[in-house]
Amino acid sequence: MTLAPDLRRRLDDLLAAGGRRILGITGSPGAGKTTLAADVGAAYPDVVVVPMDGFHLAQTELERLGRADRKGAPDTFDAAGFVSLLRRLRDPRPGETVYAPEYRRDLRNGVAGAIAVPPDAPLVVVEGNYLLLDEQGFEPVAGLLDECWFVAPDDTVRLQRLVARHEAFGKAPDAAREWAHGPDERNAVLVAATAGRADVVVRPS
């Protein structure tokens, strides 16, 4: 998929002032945030994509807290750690590379120091469910972004993608459907309520 002309114009305007810019891409689970972030990365050189999913609490910690059965909910992330990273990315220091974690679905855990953000990277794309959530520790996030896009595909398509993703990473078909229509859908309702705070709503065809 190529980046739509209207989105490219928005990014051109954003980057015209120079310096570090941070673009947020948000939306409900399965919306296509990762795909859109990849499209931005393909269209612009020196872009670094930093997914919020790297701040998932470890599986062992979720089990200790009794939250493993709703992994992906706001309180299953290290929101404060994510905000701290955004503040570092917002104000890069000359010569200092910032390292961000990434989430590994095969491990069911984040991996620290996996994404390098060099100080001269002009655009950092941050993607995740809760960029516009104004509760549970995510309140500062929106103010640390230069612009935020909300991805809103057809819900039937989104749910089909979610089920397929869960199956691809080891869930049985019935379990995949149950998770997509259960915990994922509860999170989707919460995320959908934040769309009004976005700078633009992207509706993939």
C-alpha positions in Angstrom: 0.0 0.0 0.0 1.2 3.5 -0.8 0.7 6.5 1.4 -2.4 8.5 0.4 -1.7 11.9 -1.1 -3.6 13.8 1.6 -1.5 12.1 4.3 1.7 12.8 2.4 0.8 16.5 2.3 0.1 16.5 6.0 3.6 15.0 6.6 5.3 17.4 4.2 3.8 20.3 6.2 4.7 18.8 9.5 8.4 18.3 8.4 8.7 21.6 6.7 9.7 23.4 9.9 12.7 21.1 10.5 13.9 19.4 13.7 12.4 16.3 15.3 8.7 15.6 14.7 6.6 12.9 16.3 3.6 11.4 14.5 1.2 9.3 16.4 -0.9 6.6 14.7 -3.7 5.1 16.8 -6.8 3.0 16.5 -8.5 0.0 17.9 -6.8 -3.5 17.9 -6.5 -4.8 14.3 -7.2 -1.4 12.7 -4.0 -1.4 10.6 -1.8 0.9 12.6 1.4 -1.1 11.9 0.6 -1.2 8.1 0.1 2.6 8.0 3.3 3.2 10.0 5.2 1.0 7.5 3.7 3.1 4.6 5.0 6.2 6.2 8.4 4.6 6.7 8.5 3.6 3.1 7.5 7.1 1.8 10.0 9.1 3.9 13.8 8.4 4.5 15.2 8.2 8.0 11.9 7.5 9.7 11.9 5.3 12.8 8.8 3.5 14.0 8.4 3.0 17.7 5.4 0.8 18.7 3.8 1.3 22.1 3.5 -2.4 22.4 7.1 -2.6 23.5 5.7 -1.4 26.9 3.5 -4.4 27.5 4.2 -5.6 31.0 6.0 -9.0 31.0 3.8 -12.0 30.8 5.1 -13.2 34.2 4.1 -9.9 35.7 0.7 -9.9 34.2 0.2 -13.4 35.7 1.4 -12.2 39.1 -1.1 -9.3 38.9 -3.9 -11.4 37.7 -4.3 -9.4 34.4 -3.0 -12.0 31.9 -6.6 -12.8 30.8 -7.0 -9.2 29.5 -3.6 -8.5 28.1 -3.8 -5.4 26.0 -6.0 -3.3 28.4 -4.5 0.0 29.5 -3.3 -1.2 32.9 -1.3 -4.0 31.3 1.2 -1.5 29.9 4.0 0.5 31.6 2.3 3.9 30.7 4.8 5.9 32.8 7.8 4.3 31.0 6.1 5.0 27.6 5.6 8.7 28.5 9.3 8.9 29.7 10.5 7.6 26.3 8.3 10.0 24.4 9.8 12.9 26.4 13.3 11.8 25.4 12.2 11.4 21.8 10.6 14.9 21.9 13.9 16.5 22.9 16.8 14.7 21.3 20.3 15.4 22.5 23.1 15.8 20.1 25.0 12.5 19.7 22.7 10.5 21.8 20.8 7.5 20.4 17.7 6.6 22.2 16.8 2.9 22.5 13.2 1.8 22.6 11.7 -1.7 23.3 9.8 -3.8 20.8 7.1 -6.4 21.5 7.8 -9.9 20.3 4.6 -11.9 19.8 6.5 -15.1 19.6 8.0 -14.5 23.1 4.8 -12.8 24.4 7.2 -10.2 25.9 8.9 -6.9 25.2 12.6 -6.8 24.3 14.5 -3.9 25.7 16.8 -1.8 23.5 15.6 -3.3 20.3 14.8 0.0 18.3 17.5 2.6 17.9 16.4 6.2 17.3 19.4 8.3 16.2 19.4 12.0 17.3 19.2 13.2 13.7 16.0 11.2 12.8 13.6 13.9 11.6 10.4 11.8 12.1 9.5 9.3 14.7 6.3 7.4 14.2 4.7 6.1 17.4 1.9 3.7 17.0 -0.4 2.1 19.6 -3.9 1.8 20.9 -3.9 4.4 23.7 -2.1 7.5 22.3 -5.2 9.6 22.8 -6.5 8.0 26.0 -6.8 10.6 28.8 -6.7 8.2 31.8 -4.7 5.4 33.4 -1.3 7.1 33.0 -1.7 7.9 29.3 -2.8 11.5 29.8 0.5 13.2 28.8 0.9 11.3 25.6 -1.2 13.4 23.2 0.6 16.5 24.2 3.9 14.9 23.3 2.8 14.3 19.7 3.0 16.8 16.9 0.1 15.1 15.1 -2.0 12.0 15.7 -3.9 10.0 13.1 -6.7 7.6 14.0 -7.1 4.5 11.8 -10.7 3.4 11.5 -11.4 0.6 9.0 -14.7 -1.3 8.7 -15.2 -3.2 12.0 -15.9 -6.5 10.2 -12.6 -6.3 8.4 -10.8 -5.3 11.6 -12.2 -8.3 13.5 -11.3 -10.7 10.7 -7.7 -9.4 10.8 -7.6 -9.9 14.6 -8.8 -13.4 14.5 -6.3 -14.3 11.7 -3.5 -12.7 13.7 -4.3 -14.6 16.9 -4.4 -17.9 14.9 -1.1 -17.0 13.2 0.6 -16.7 16.6 -0.7 -20.0 18.0 -4.3 -19.6 19.2 -6.8 -22.3 18.1 -9.6 -20.9 15.9 -12.2 -20.9 18.6 -9.8 -19.3 21.1 -8.8 -16.7 18.5 -12.4 -15.7 17.9 -13.1 -15.6 21.6 -10.2 -13.3 22.4 -10.9 -11.0 19.4 -14.6 -10.6 20.4 -13.8 -10.5 24.1 -10.8 -8.6 25.6 -9.8 -7.1 22.2 -13.3 -5.8 21.6 -13.6 -4.2 25.1 -10.4 -2.4 24.4 -11.6 -1.4 20.9 -14.7 0.3 22.4 -12.4 2.3 24.8 -10.1 3.3 21.9 -12.9 4.3 19.6 -14.1 6.8 22.1 -10.8 8.7 21.7 -11.2 9.3 17.9 -12.5 12.8 18.4 -9.1 13.9 19.7 -7.3 12.9 16.5 -6.0 15.4 13.9 -7.4 13.2 11.1 -9.3 10.0 10.9 -8.0 7.6 8.2 -10.5 5.2 6.7 -8.6 2.5 4.8 -10.5 1.1 1.8 
